[in-house]
Structures are given as structure tokens and as C-alpha cells.
């Protein structure tokens, strides 16, 4: 896969997820034209595919390595230790540790939310675990932290990484706004940094036949409700993207060193009038 410019993205095959370089949004020597070309490349990729690899996103490899290291240390803990920072009951607050089977991801909206519909949906469990972190300034989503004697490095490390990711997000939001034809800071006015979500995901080992036989799933196909999602992968892979021109067919999105994968969320789709 090669880097794709603003003039190339529209012609790119959808089986190849575009790669866009946002370097012009970090270099003070970049010209307005260079920023515009990069911004339009990003928007074209978002419109034509919905997913895009981003180079020069602003999160260093050292910071990513540290985040993955700390995350692994947490997931290597015994379950009883992880359960000392449990996800709160119910669906409203997304913080803390979610154990395998707690969350069920679905793109099916039930009009009734009756118990039978929920029961049928949960017959195939999602076999994964996650930990969700946010800003301590968000009164509606209070953080849930492991006790200091369980994992003292978790809170400072993940708090720092949360704000590092927001700085990268600001770069992408500026490019999106400019590429759509708005003032570069337009979308930033709606993103304070206090209402984002950092999610650390882990997929424990499971026999292949348990997934192939339909007893368990990993993360079923879905859209994200947010403005956008920035996804950092390790070297395991597994991410797939539905082909927008061939519904039901999925494209592998393997890890590419030095990039993140960004996808459009439902909110950005609405804000841009489906653009």
C-alpha cells in the first residue's frame, strides 16, 4: 500500500484502505496548499471507504509501546485483581474493567428492548475484555481505577495516554474540517477533550471451533456512535472493514507500522449531512 494523495483517493480500489499522511498538520513549514491537499485526501478516504490509515498522526511509537506494555500487564493479572475495578452496573457509564461476556456489541436496534430479544442476542457471547478510561473532568462518566496496590502505574500511564490521543484527535479534526470546506477549528469547538473514551481491548485465547461454531464471537460488525474512532493495533491483526460497495464482504485491515486506523462514526456522518 502506498501513500495516497488527494487526487488519487477517489480512484483507489475500495479493497485497499487508503493511507493518508497528516504530516502537513504537524510541520510549521507546511504551506496552506499542502494542508489543504492532505485534508481533502482524508475526507475523500472517509467518504469513499469510511476507514483510512493515517501516518504522522502525532502519537510516538514509544508512547504506543508503553501503552501496550501497561495494558498487557493489567490483562495478565488474575481475574480477581482485575475485578477490583469493575465496570459499573448498567449501560450508562462506560468506565472500568469489562470481563468476557459482559458486553454484547450489536448493530441491531430493538424497538422494544424486551427481555426475549435481549436473551436471543446474548446467546452468542462476545469473548473479549476491555477497560475504559476518560477525563477526570467528566462528571457523568466518573473513572474507575484499580487500587494502587493492584497496579500503581495504571492511572498515571492511562491518563497521560488519554490526553496524548486527544492531541492526535485534534489534528485529525482540523484536517476533517478543512477537507469538508469549513474553518479549520470548526469541529474543535465541539470537542473539549473531556468527553472522549480510551478503550483498551484484549482478546483472550479461545479455541477456533468455539467461534466457528457460533458459540462465541469476538467483536461483531458494527458502526461506532462517536465522531470518529482512532484504532492502534498490535501485530496480531484481526481487524476487518465492510466493503462499502459490496455489503456483507469484509476487507482485512492488517497492522501497518507507523499508522493508526481511523473510521467515521455515526455522529460525524450526521454532522456532515451524510457527506
C-alpha positions, 0 to 999 in steps of 0.5 A: 500500500502506498501513500495516497494523495488527494487526487488519487483517493477517489480512484483507489480500489475500495479493497485497499484502505487508503493511507493518508499522511497528516504530516502537513498538520504537524510541520510549521513549514507546511504551506496552506496548499499542502494542508489543504491537499492532505485534508481533502485526501482524508475526507475523500478516504472517509467518504469513499471507504469510511476507514483510512490509515493515517501516518504522522498522526502525532502519537510516538511509537514509544508512547504506543509501546508503553501503552501496550506494555501497561495494558498487557500487564493489567490483562495478565493479572488474575481475574480477581485483581482485575475485578477490583475495578469493575465496570459499573452496573448498567449501560450508562457509564462506560468506565472500568474493567469489562470481563468476557461476556459482559458486553454484547456489541450489536448493530441491531436496534430493538424497538422494544428492548424486551427481555426475549430479544435481549436473551436471543442476542446474548446467546452468542457471547462476545469473548473479549475484555476491555477497560475504559478510561476518560477525563477526570473532568467528566462528571457523568462518566466518573473513572474507575481505577484499580487500587494502587496496590493492584497496579500503581502505574495504571492511572498515571500511564492511562491518563497521560495516554488519554490526553496524548490521543486527544492531541492526535484527535485534534489534528485529525479534526482540523484536517476533517474540517478543512477537507469538508470546506469549513474553518479549520477549528470548526469541529474543535469547538465541539470537542473539549477533550473531556468527553472522549473514551480510551478503550483498551481491548484484549482478546483472550485465547479461545479455541477456533471451533468455539467461534466457528461454531457460533458459540462465541464471537469476538467483536461483531460488525458494527458502526461506532456512535462517536465522531470518529474512532482512532484504532492502534493495533498490535501485530496480531491483526484481526481487524476487518472493514465492510466493503462499502460497495459490496455489503456483507464482504469484509476487507482485512485491515492488517497492522501497518507500522507507523499508522493508526486506523481511523473510521467515521462514526455515526455522529460525524456522518450526521454532522456532515449531512451524510457527506 
